[in-house]
Amino acid sequence: MDKYIDSHIHLDKYTDEEIEEMFDCLPFQLSLVTVSCDIASSKRNLALSKIYPFVKPAFGFHPEQDLPSDHDISELISWMNLHLDHMAAVGEVGLPYYLRSDGGIQLGGYIELLEEFIKLAKKWNKPIALHSVYDDAQTVCDLLEKHSIQKAHFHWFKGDSAAVSRMIANDYYISFTPDIVYEKEIQNLVRDYPLDKMMAETDGPWAFEGPFKNKPTHPAMMAHSISTLAEIKHTAFDSVLRQLHDNSKSFYNID
């Protein structure tokens, strides 16, 4: 049976019924890393991991929202510290690119918060799952290099060649979503990124276009995504699937 790892999904955003349907009669062996947006999200992901052993939860604060209060962030970090044994990674954390496009958002507080999570990832010896695209990637690389972080995962990455070259030099990982099937920007990016530093993801329940339009986002969509990557890399599908699985398994310490 084929083995898939969804390296970045928001499982907590699905209903219990949707999750049961998702996992019912899967035609492949699945593991997944479910990232969190805040403490409530982290708690639900932890609870789901206790129901489904193949669900690996990451805990953090998603940057595309208002900054938390000092009390809220202290509560989250204290809670994370209590659940280190169940935490696959620190994440999803990063910088607010899309929120900032509306104007009026100052980056300073977000950079400080991200650096705190980076320091915790190093202290706890955990991988870090990052929300960082375009120009923000250079700022995040500065922080990762400052703290000598090695296991960094830039999910659904989009950026210029300078950022890509720097990330490759640092052995940072990226992952691609089903939009690789129809987005030239993503196809061009993965063409040059080393296969041994890549993972597949869905970022569900985020909805996609192209052949996935009006379809609920499901880990099964990764088969189409990986097939597209195999064509781009001129490599057999089975070899690419195996490499991506091994990358994700090693990066996230999945049994």
C-alpha angles and dihedrals in degrees: 000000000000117000122222132181119196098208096194127026135139096227091167089067091065122083120246089252092052091050093050090050091047093055097040114111097345110191090217141037109269137196123169142188111223114200126207136227102198140338095293090050091047092052093051092048090051090051091050091051089057090054095043113036092197090062111095114194127214119196128212148097121285110228098215091087139062115296114266122245118259088254093052095049091046090052092049095049092046090050092048090051090055092053103044093126090061097040116102093185148340105265167202092006134135142094130324105246099157096038089052092056088075090062131235096075117123114209098207098087092044092052090051091050092047091051089052090054091047091053090049092050089055094045092049094040092235131143116249125227110209137204101202127133140169115346093000090070092075092053091049091047088053090056095044092050092045090059097035094241113177106174103063124149119196102198120211088356122197122176150119129286094262092058092044092051091050093048092049091049089054094047092240118163129234131192132205131215130213089279087083084082094066109011115092091196091062094041091054092047097051092045090074101030115099112258091222089062098051137093136184123239142165102205084211140217083037106111124233138208132221113048090352096057114136091004122120110249111256133172088244087075088074090077090066091043093051092046089057091049090050090054092049091049093043088231132129115269094235092053093050093046091051093047094050091047092050091047093053094042092053096041095050096033092238115177 
